[in-house]
Amino acid sequence: MIETIILIVLMIVVAAVLYYLVKEGMKLVINAAAGLVILYLINFFDLMSYIGGTAIPINWASVIICALGGVVGVVLLVILNLVGITV
C-alpha cells in the first residue's frame, strides 16, 4: 500500500517537472523564432550598412543568443557587430 502511494506521488512530481520543462522550452522556441525573424529582416533589408556594420551571420551561436535573450539578444548581436566582434 505504501509503495503505491509513493509511486503515485513520484509520478505527480515527474509530471509537474515535465510540464515545467515543456513550458520553458516553448518560451525558448518562441524567443529563438522571434530573434531569427528579426535577424533575417535586418540582413534582408541590409539595415546594418546604414549604421556602419556588416551583415550578421545566422549560425548556431546567434541562434543560441537569440533563444536565450530574445529581442535583447538581437540587440546584443547588433552592438557586438558594430564594435567589430563577430559571433
Secondary structure, 3 states (H helix, E strand, C coil): CHHHHHHHHHHHHHHHHHHHHHHHHHHHHHHHHHHHHHHHHHHHCCHHHHHCCCCCCCCHHHHHHHHHHCHHHHHHHHHHHHHCCCC
